[in-house]
Amino acid sequence: MSDAPALHEQVLQRRANRQRMRALGLDPYGQRETGLCSLAEAKGAYDPGADEAYQKEGKTPGFADRRPERAVAGRVMLLRDNGKLIWMNLRDHTGDMQVAVSARDCASPGFDAAKLSDLGDIIIARGRLMKTKTGEITLWAGEIRPASKCLAPPPAKHEGLQDVELRYRQRYVDMWANPETMDVFFLRAKLITALRRFLDERGFVEVDTPVLQTLAGGAAARPFVTHMNALDIDLFMRVAPELFLKRLLVGGMPRVYEVARNFRNEGVDRSHNPEFSMVEVYEAFGSYDTMRELTESLLRSLARVVIAHRTGREPGAAEPLVLEFGGHAIDYARPFDVVTYGALFERALGFGLGDDGKVREAARARGLKTEGVDRLLLVQELFDEAEASIDPARPTFVIDYPAPLCPLTRSKTSDPSVAERFELFIAGMELANAYTELNDPDIQEAKFREQLGGIKDEEKTFRTIDEDFLNALRVGMPPAGGLGVGVDRAIMLLTGNSSIREVLLFPLMRPR
């Protein structure tokens, strides 16, 4: 006896229909096709004058039918068999369209192919464009051919298509079953193209840096570890491209960026996925001020792309650029707010970050261990409350962080206790992080060693000093501004999706 599970009745019926198609000499999985147009293009080709003439004189001998003829392909979303007339709704990436298949007008074996079609099948239909009595543009098929038989019944409309886990696990179903999902990913592609174009037009050069690295560097994050058999060495999946991009400044490239796929062996929540995209940008002789202008201009440019995509027109130069996210109307045309780290901390907690007594008192009140803990580490813990106090509808740059918390950042000349760093917060999320880069090799080495001395024991297996990067700094890196923007988070915000999984085609899921 076979241990294979019994096939569902609907699956058996679909397989039987496939066999009947083959018996008619049809290939259920189609062949190469030319001359196909999208459903939206077909609908746009409808000629009301030609259709009206046909309705009036179509049965007159010698009448020349001028109604446009088109060939389309789509997935069957609706199927109504009225005997000698079959109505189908097809769907492709541009939308839906009705197709009518009559026993009289559809060439054999096309009508039989339509009879043997099931929901979810991909079919090719060729015919003339007309409008029904209800006003719906319809392709009146003269030819029907199968392109791919769907053996798996579509999920129930009011159950499976709304099941979030099913949507993420079977994105290939989600995309054709839910047009809004398809739209998000076409928009994502537009936004990444626009991001590249924005940077290219400003003289930045796109580069590629290693994803497999011998050291886990560039960010304080737990890496994924793998092993290379050929060299018998452990390698780390990239957590950030930062240190390699800075090497390119040393080499003489003045403006570089990378749209990087990064990997961090950490938690999963609505704004974190272990595999994610970010863009890192470095500009020789720039600073965190130039990066702030770049960031604000970039997001404003991307907001324009979203609005143009949704409305079909470019917004005017003076128009608001309002996009909704989480119940907040965010206007990207307005100048972003700017507040210092210290001012935001004091505004939110009621005392300054330099007041050791009050910092420790507040930390103890929140259940934090304070004995033997540096004040600034407690400030960093308390700062979550300061972040939460930012108006979610007002994009806000938090600037001038305490220098000891920023080991890769240059300090202010006027106040060495303050690092020239900003983070951008929108709708409660950190979206961007930027520095005036530290380029003194001796100071950088000292900060690396200080940072290494404070790590946990379990991190010592992968936290090491990148000696080659220090050597690059000794060769000489020009003063620079550096920026990192979370691409997936930016797309979440701009498209109004509250979960990062909604903007990742294939988010990580626990195996069933």
C-alpha positions as CSV (number, residue, x, y, z in Angstrom):
1,M,0.0,0.0,0.0
2,S,1.2,3.5,-0.8
3,D,1.8,6.0,2.1
4,A,1.0,8.9,-0.2
5,P,-2.1,10.9,1.0
6,A,-5.3,10.6,-0.9
7,L,-5.9,13.4,-3.4
8,H,-8.7,15.8,-2.8
9,E,-11.8,15.4,-5.0
10,Q,-11.2,18.8,-6.6
11,V,-7.6,17.9,-7.4
12,L,-8.7,14.7,-9.0
13,Q,-11.2,16.6,-11.1
14,R,-8.5,19.0,-12.3
15,R,-6.2,16.2,-13.2
16,A,-9.1,14.6,-15.2
17,N,-9.7,17.9,-17.0
18,R,-6.0,18.0,-17.9
19,Q,-6.2,14.5,-19.3
20,R,-9.2,15.5,-21.4
21,M,-7.4,18.5,-22.8
22,R,-4.6,16.2,-23.9
23,A,-7.1,13.9,-25.5
24,L,-8.2,16.9,-27.6
25,G,-4.7,17.4,-28.8
26,L,-4.2,20.4,-26.5
27,D,-1.0,21.0,-24.5
28,P,-2.3,21.9,-20.9
29,Y,1.0,23.7,-20.3
30,G,1.2,25.8,-23.4
31,Q,3.9,26.8,-25.8
32,R,5.9,30.0,-26.6
33,E,3.5,32.8,-27.6
34,T,4.1,36.1,-29.4
35,G,1.8,39.0,-29.9
36,L,0.3,38.9,-26.4
37,C,-0.7,42.2,-24.8
38,S,-1.6,42.9,-21.2
39,L,-5.2,43.0,-20.1
40,A,-5.0,46.7,-19.4
41,E,-3.6,47.3,-22.9
42,A,-6.4,45.2,-24.4
43,K,-9.0,47.2,-22.5
44,G,-7.4,50.4,-23.6
45,A,-7.6,49.4,-27.3
46,Y,-11.4,49.2,-27.2
47,D,-12.9,51.3,-29.9
48,P,-16.5,52.5,-29.1
49,G,-17.1,53.7,-32.6
50,A,-16.2,50.3,-34.2
51,D,-18.3,48.5,-31.6
52,E,-21.3,50.7,-32.2
53,A,-21.0,50.1,-35.9
54,Y,-20.9,46.4,-35.4
55,Q,-24.0,46.4,-33.1
56,K,-25.9,48.2,-35.8
57,E,-24.7,46.6,-39.0
58,G,-22.7,43.5,-37.9
59,K,-25.2,41.1,-39.6
60,T,-25.2,43.0,-42.9
61,P,-23.6,41.0,-45.8
62,G,-20.1,42.2,-46.6
63,F,-19.8,44.2,-43.3
64,A,-16.2,44.8,-42.4
65,D,-15.7,44.3,-38.6
66,R,-13.3,47.0,-37.5
67,R,-13.4,46.1,-33.8
68,P,-9.8,45.7,-32.6
69,E,-8.6,42.1,-32.1
70,R,-6.2,41.3,-29.3
71,A,-4.5,38.2,-27.8
72,V,-4.2,38.1,-24.0
73,A,-3.1,35.7,-21.3
74,G,-4.4,35.6,-17.8
75,R,-5.4,33.5,-14.8
76,V,-9.0,32.4,-14.5
77,M,-10.5,34.2,-11.5
78,L,-14.2,33.7,-12.2
79,L,-15.9,31.1,-14.4
80,R,-19.6,30.9,-15.3
81,D,-20.7,28.1,-17.6
82,N,-24.1,28.9,-19.2
83,G,-24.0,26.0,-21.6
84,K,-23.2,27.4,-25.0
85,L,-21.7,30.6,-23.5
86,I,-19.0,30.7,-21.0
87,W,-18.0,33.9,-19.1
88,M,-14.5,34.2,-17.6
89,N,-12.7,36.8,-15.7
90,L,-9.0,36.8,-16.4
91,R,-6.3,38.5,-14.2
92,D,-2.8,39.5,-15.0
93,H,-0.4,42.0,-13.4
94,T,-2.3,44.9,-14.8
95,G,-5.8,44.0,-13.6
96,D,-8.9,42.0,-14.6
97,M,-10.8,41.6,-17.8
98,Q,-13.9,39.7,-18.9
99,V,-13.8,37.1,-21.7
100,A,-16.8,35.6,-23.4
101,V,-16.5,32.2,-25.1
102,S,-19.4,31.1,-27.2
103,A,-19.8,27.7,-28.9
104,R,-20.8,29.4,-32.2
105,D,-17.8,31.9,-32.4
106,C,-14.9,30.1,-30.7
107,A,-12.9,27.9,-33.1
108,S,-12.6,24.2,-32.2
109,P,-11.2,23.0,-29.8
110,G,-11.2,26.3,-28.0
111,F,-14.7,26.1,-26.6
112,D,-13.9,22.6,-25.3
113,A,-10.7,24.0,-23.7
114,A,-12.8,26.7,-22.0
115,K,-15.2,24.0,-20.8
116,L,-12.3,22.1,-19.3
117,S,-10.8,25.1,-17.6
118,D,-10.8,25.5,-13.8
119,L,-10.3,28.5,-11.5
120,G,-6.6,29.3,-11.3
121,D,-5.8,28.1,-14.9
122,I,-3.7,30.3,-17.1
123,I,-5.3,30.6,-20.5
124,I,-4.7,32.5,-23.8
125,A,-7.6,34.2,-25.4
126,R,-7.8,35.9,-28.8
127,G,-10.8,37.8,-30.0
128,R,-12.4,41.2,-30.7
129,L,-13.1,43.8,-28.1
130,M,-16.7,44.8,-27.4
131,K,-18.8,46.2,-24.6
132,T,-21.7,44.2,-22.9
133,K,-25.1,45.6,-22.1
134,T,-23.8,46.3,-18.6
135,G,-21.0,48.5,-19.9
136,E,-18.1,46.1,-19.3
137,I,-15.3,45.9,-21.9
138,T,-15.1,42.3,-22.9
139,L,-13.0,40.2,-25.2
140,W,-15.3,38.0,-27.4
141,A,-13.1,35.0,-27.9
142,G,-12.5,33.5,-31.3
143,E,-9.7,31.3,-29.9
144,I,-8.9,29.8,-26.5
145,R,-5.8,27.8,-25.6
146,P,-4.5,26.5,-22.3
147,A,-1.2,27.9,-21.0
148,S,-0.9,26.2,-17.6
149,K,-3.3,23.9,-15.8
150,C,-3.7,24.8,-12.1
151,L,-3.9,21.5,-10.2
152,A,-4.1,23.1,-6.7
153,P,-7.5,24.6,-6.0
154,P,-7.3,28.3,-5.0
155,P,-7.9,29.0,-1.3
156,A,-11.3,29.9,-0.2
157,K,-12.0,33.6,-0.9
158,H,-13.0,34.6,2.6
159,E,-10.6,32.3,4.4
160,G,-7.3,31.3,2.7
161,L,-6.7,34.6,0.8
162,Q,-6.8,36.5,4.1
163,D,-4.7,34.1,6.1
164,V,-1.6,36.1,6.7
165,E,0.7,33.1,7.2
166,L,-0.5,31.4,4.1
167,R,0.0,34.7,2.2
168,Y,3.7,34.8,3.3
169,R,4.3,31.1,2.8
170,Q,2.7,31.0,-0.7
171,R,3.5,34.4,-2.1
172,Y,3.0,33.0,-5.5
173,V,-0.7,32.5,-4.7
174,D,-1.0,35.8,-2.7
175,M,0.3,37.8,-5.7
176,W,-2.4,36.8,-8.1
177,A,-5.2,36.3,-5.6
178,N,-4.7,39.8,-4.0
179,P,-3.9,42.5,-6.6
180,E,-2.8,44.9,-3.8
181,T,0.1,42.6,-3.0
182,M,1.2,42.6,-6.6
183,D,1.0,46.4,-6.6
184,V,3.2,46.7,-3.5
185,F,6.0,44.8,-5.2
186,F,5.8,46.7,-8.4
187,L,5.9,49.8,-6.4
188,R,8.9,48.5,-4.4
189,A,10.8,47.9,-7.7
190,K,9.9,51.5,-8.8
191,L,11.2,52.9,-5.5
192,I,14.5,51.1,-5.6
193,T,15.0,52.2,-9.2
194,A,14.2,55.7,-8.1
195,L,16.6,55.5,-5.2
196,R,19.4,54.5,-7.5
197,R,18.6,57.2,-10.0
198,F,18.5,59.8,-7.2
199,L,22.0,58.8,-6.1
200,D,23.4,58.4,-9.6
201,E,22.2,61.9,-10.6
202,R,24.1,63.3,-7.6
203,G,27.4,61.7,-8.7
204,F,27.4,58.6,-6.5
205,V,28.7,55.4,-8.0
206,E,27.1,52.1,-7.2
207,V,29.5,49.3,-6.1
208,D,29.4,45.8,-4.7
209,T,31.2,44.6,-1.6
210,P,31.6,41.1,-0.2
211,V,28.6,39.3,1.3
212,L,30.9,36.5,2.7
213,Q,33.5,38.1,5.0
214,T,36.4,36.7,7.0
215,L,35.5,39.1,9.9
216,A,32.1,40.2,11.2
217,G,32.4,44.0,11.0
218,G,30.6,47.1,10.2
219,A,27.9,47.0,12.9
220,A,27.3,45.7,16.4
221,A,25.1,42.8,15.4
222,R,25.3,39.0,15.7
223,P,26.3,37.5,12.4
224,F,25.4,34.2,10.6
225,V,28.4,31.9,10.4
226,T,29.2,29.5,7.6
227,H,32.1,27.4,6.5
228,M,34.1,27.4,3.3
229,N,35.3,23.9,2.5
230,A,37.9,24.9,-0.1
231,L,39.9,27.1,2.3
232,D,38.7,25.3,5.5
233,I,37.8,28.6,7.1
234,D,34.7,30.0,8.8
235,L,33.1,33.0,7.1
236,F,30.5,35.5,8.2
237,M,27.4,36.7,6.3
238,R,27.6,40.5,5.9
239,V,26.0,42.5,8.7
240,A,26.8,45.8,7.0
241,P,29.0,46.9,4.0
242,E,30.4,49.9,5.9
243,L,34.1,49.1,6.3
244,F,34.5,48.0,2.7
245,L,32.8,51.1,1.4
246,K,35.2,53.3,3.4
247,R,38.1,51.4,1.9
248,L,36.9,52.7,-1.5
249,L,37.1,56.3,-0.2
250,V,40.7,55.5,0.8
251,G,41.3,54.2,-2.8
252,G,40.0,57.4,-4.3
253,M,36.4,57.0,-5.1
254,P,34.7,60.2,-3.9
255,R,31.1,59.1,-3.7
256,V,29.9,55.5,-3.4
257,Y,26.8,53.6,-2.4
258,E,25.6,50.1,-2.2
259,V,22.1,48.7,-2.1
260,A,23.1,45.8,0.2
261,R,21.5,42.6,1.3
262,N,22.5,42.2,4.9
263,F,22.1,39.3,7.4
264,R,21.8,39.6,11.2
265,N,21.2,36.6,13.4
266,E,18.8,38.4,15.7
267,G,15.0,38.7,16.3
268,V,12.1,38.9,14.0
269,D,9.3,41.4,14.5
270,R,7.2,43.9,12.5
271,S,10.2,46.0,11.5
272,H,13.0,43.3,11.6
273,N,13.8,40.4,9.4
274,P,17.1,38.5,9.6
275,E,17.7,39.1,5.8
276,F,17.1,42.7,4.8
277,S,18.0,45.5,2.4
278,M,19.7,48.8,3.2
279,V,21.5,51.4,1.2
280,E,24.8,52.8,2.6
281,V,26.2,56.0,1.1
282,Y,29.6,57.6,1.6
283,E,30.8,61.0,0.4
284,A,34.4,62.2,0.7
285,F,34.6,65.7,2.3
286,G,31.0,65.4,3.4
287,S,29.6,65.3,6.9
288,Y,26.5,64.3,8.9
289,D,25.0,67.7,7.7
290,T,25.4,66.8,4.0
291,M,24.0,63.3,4.8
292,R,21.0,64.9,6.5
293,E,20.2,67.0,3.4
294,L,20.7,63.9,1.2
295,T,18.3,61.8,3.4
296,E,15.5,64.4,3.5
297,S,15.8,65.0,-0.3
298,L,15.8,61.3,-1.0
299,L,12.7,60.5,1.0
300,R,10.9,63.5,-0.5
301,S,11.8,62.2,-4.0
302,L,10.6,58.7,-3.2
303,A,7.3,60.0,-1.8
304,R,6.7,61.7,-5.1
305,V,7.2,58.4,-6.8
306,V,4.5,56.8,-4.6
307,I,2.0,59.6,-5.2
308,A,2.6,59.5,-9.0
309,H,2.2,55.7,-9.0
310,R,-1.2,56.0,-7.2
311,T,-2.6,59.0,-8.9
312,G,-1.1,58.6,-12.4
313,R,0.4,62.1,-12.4
314,E,3.5,63.8,-11.0
315,P,2.7,66.0,-8.0
316,G,3.5,69.7,-8.5
317,A,6.6,71.2,-6.9
318,A,4.6,73.1,-4.3
319,E,2.1,70.3,-3.5
320,P,2.1,68.5,-0.1
321,L,3.4,65.0,-0.3
322,V,1.1,63.3,2.2
323,L,1.2,59.6,2.7
324,E,-0.7,57.6,5.4
325,F,1.0,55.2,7.8
326,G,-0.4,53.7,10.9
327,G,-3.2,56.3,11.1
328,H,-0.8,59.2,10.7
329,A,-0.7,61.6,7.7
330,I,2.9,62.3,7.1
331,D,3.8,65.2,4.8
332,Y,7.2,64.6,3.3
333,A,7.2,68.0,1.6
334,R,7.5,69.8,5.0
335,P,11.0,70.4,6.4
336,F,11.9,67.6,8.8
337,D,12.2,68.4,12.4
338,V,15.7,68.5,14.1
339,V,16.4,68.0,17.8
340,T,19.6,67.2,19.7
341,Y,19.9,63.9,21.6
342,G,20.3,65.8,24.9
343,A,17.3,68.1,24.4
344,L,15.0,65.3,23.4
345,F,16.2,63.3,26.5
346,E,15.5,66.2,28.8
347,R,12.2,67.0,27.2
348,A,11.0,63.4,27.6
349,L,12.4,62.5,31.0
350,G,12.4,65.9,32.8
351,F,16.2,66.0,33.6
352,G,19.4,66.3,31.7
353,L,21.5,63.3,30.6
354,G,24.4,64.7,32.6
355,D,22.6,64.5,35.9
356,D,24.1,61.2,37.2
357,G,21.9,61.0,40.3
358,K,18.6,61.4,38.5
359,V,19.7,59.1,35.6
360,R,20.4,56.4,38.1
361,E,17.2,57.0,40.1
362,A,15.2,56.8,36.9
363,A,17.0,53.7,35.8
364,R,16.3,52.0,39.2
365,A,12.7,53.0,39.0
366,R,12.4,51.1,35.7
367,G,14.1,48.0,37.1
368,L,17.5,48.5,35.5
369,K,20.7,47.4,37.2
370,T,22.7,50.6,38.1
371,E,25.6,49.4,40.3
372,G,28.9,49.6,38.5
373,V,27.1,50.6,35.2
374,D,28.4,53.6,33.3
375,R,25.9,56.5,33.3
376,L,25.8,56.8,29.6
377,L,24.8,53.1,29.2
378,L,21.9,53.9,31.5
379,V,21.1,57.0,29.4
380,Q,21.1,54.8,26.3
381,E,18.5,52.4,28.0
382,L,16.3,55.3,29.1
383,F,16.5,56.9,25.6
384,D,13.8,54.5,24.4
385,E,11.3,56.7,26.2
386,A,12.7,59.8,24.5
387,E,12.3,58.2,21.1
388,A,8.8,57.2,21.9
389,S,8.0,60.9,22.6
390,I,8.7,62.0,19.0
391,D,5.6,63.0,17.1
392,P,5.0,60.0,14.7
393,A,3.6,62.2,12.0
394,R,6.7,64.5,11.9
395,P,9.9,63.0,10.5
396,T,12.5,64.0,13.0
397,F,16.3,64.0,12.9
398,V,17.9,63.3,16.4
399,I,21.4,64.7,16.2
400,D,24.5,65.0,18.3
401,Y,24.8,61.7,20.2
402,P,27.1,61.2,23.2
403,A,30.5,60.4,21.7
404,P,31.2,57.2,23.8
405,L,28.1,55.6,22.3
406,C,29.4,56.1,18.7
407,P,32.7,54.3,18.2
408,L,32.8,55.0,14.4
409,T,31.8,58.6,14.6
410,R,33.9,61.8,14.6
411,S,33.4,64.1,17.6
412,K,32.6,67.7,17.3
413,T,35.6,69.9,17.3
414,S,33.9,72.4,19.7
415,D,32.7,69.7,22.1
416,P,34.5,66.3,22.0
417,S,31.9,64.7,24.2
418,V,29.4,64.9,21.4
419,A,29.5,62.8,18.2
420,E,28.4,64.1,14.8
421,R,25.7,61.5,14.3
422,F,22.0,61.5,13.6
423,E,19.2,59.0,13.4
424,L,16.0,59.7,11.6
425,F,12.7,58.6,13.2
426,I,9.4,58.5,11.3
427,A,6.2,56.9,12.7
428,G,8.0,55.5,15.7
429,M,10.6,53.7,13.6
430,E,14.3,54.4,13.1
431,L,14.8,54.8,9.4
432,A,18.3,56.2,8.9
433,N,21.6,56.5,10.7
434,A,24.4,58.8,9.6
435,Y,27.9,60.0,10.8
436,T,30.6,62.3,10.2
437,E,33.1,59.5,9.8
438,L,36.0,59.0,12.1
439,N,39.2,58.9,9.9
440,D,42.0,59.2,12.5
441,P,43.4,55.6,12.6
442,D,44.8,55.9,16.2
443,I,41.6,57.2,17.7
444,Q,39.7,54.5,15.7
445,E,41.9,51.8,17.0
446,A,41.6,52.9,20.6
447,K,37.8,53.0,20.2
448,F,37.8,49.5,18.6
449,R,39.8,48.1,21.5
450,E,37.7,49.8,24.1
451,Q,34.6,48.4,22.4
452,L,36.1,45.0,22.3
453,G,36.9,45.1,26.0
454,G,33.2,45.5,26.9
455,I,31.7,42.7,24.9
456,K,30.0,39.6,26.3
457,D,32.0,36.3,26.5
458,E,29.7,34.6,23.9
459,E,30.4,37.4,21.4
460,K,34.2,37.0,21.6
461,T,34.1,34.3,19.0
462,F,33.1,36.7,16.3
463,R,34.0,40.2,17.6
464,T,37.5,41.0,16.4
465,I,39.4,44.1,15.3
466,D,39.6,44.6,11.5
467,E,43.3,45.3,11.2
468,D,43.2,45.7,7.5
469,F,40.6,48.5,7.9
470,L,42.8,50.2,10.4
471,N,45.7,49.9,7.9
472,A,43.4,51.5,5.3
473,L,42.8,54.5,7.6
474,R,46.6,54.7,8.1
475,V,47.0,55.0,4.3
476,G,44.5,58.0,4.6
477,M,40.8,58.3,4.3
478,P,39.5,61.8,3.5
479,P,36.9,63.4,5.9
480,A,33.6,62.0,4.9
481,G,29.9,61.7,5.7
482,G,28.3,58.2,5.8
483,L,24.6,57.2,5.8
484,G,22.6,54.0,6.1
485,V,18.9,53.8,5.3
486,G,16.8,50.8,5.8
487,V,15.3,50.1,2.4
488,D,12.6,47.7,3.6
489,R,11.5,50.1,6.4
490,A,11.4,53.0,4.0
491,I,9.2,51.0,1.6
492,M,7.0,50.0,4.6
493,L,6.5,53.7,5.5
494,L,5.9,54.9,1.9
495,T,3.5,52.1,1.0
496,G,1.6,52.2,4.3
497,N,2.4,48.7,5.4
498,S,2.8,48.1,9.1
499,S,4.8,44.9,8.8
500,I,8.2,44.4,7.1
501,R,6.9,41.0,5.8
502,E,4.4,42.8,3.6
503,V,7.2,44.4,1.6
504,L,9.5,41.3,1.4
505,L,8.6,38.9,-1.4
506,F,9.7,35.9,0.6
507,P,10.1,36.7,4.4
508,L,11.7,34.2,6.6
509,M,9.1,31.7,8.0
510,R,9.6,28.9,10.5
511,P,9.4,25.6,8.7
512,R,6.1,23.7,9.2
